């Protein structure tokens, strides 16, 4: 689950970084990223992953 989430984040970041028009190229297919975040939140591991990957992250 954590690897899937990391892959989804990386795809979104790469598409955004490589797109000169500012349009996100990776669609949210079936809300997969949100569903993955919800599941990780239920398991209590999402916040830890966000802190690990982005020390400046603050959960809203």
Secondary structure, 3 states (H helix, E strand, C coil): CHHHHHHHHHHHHHHHHHCCCCCCCCCCHHHHHHHHHHHHHHHCCHHHHHHHHCCCCCCC
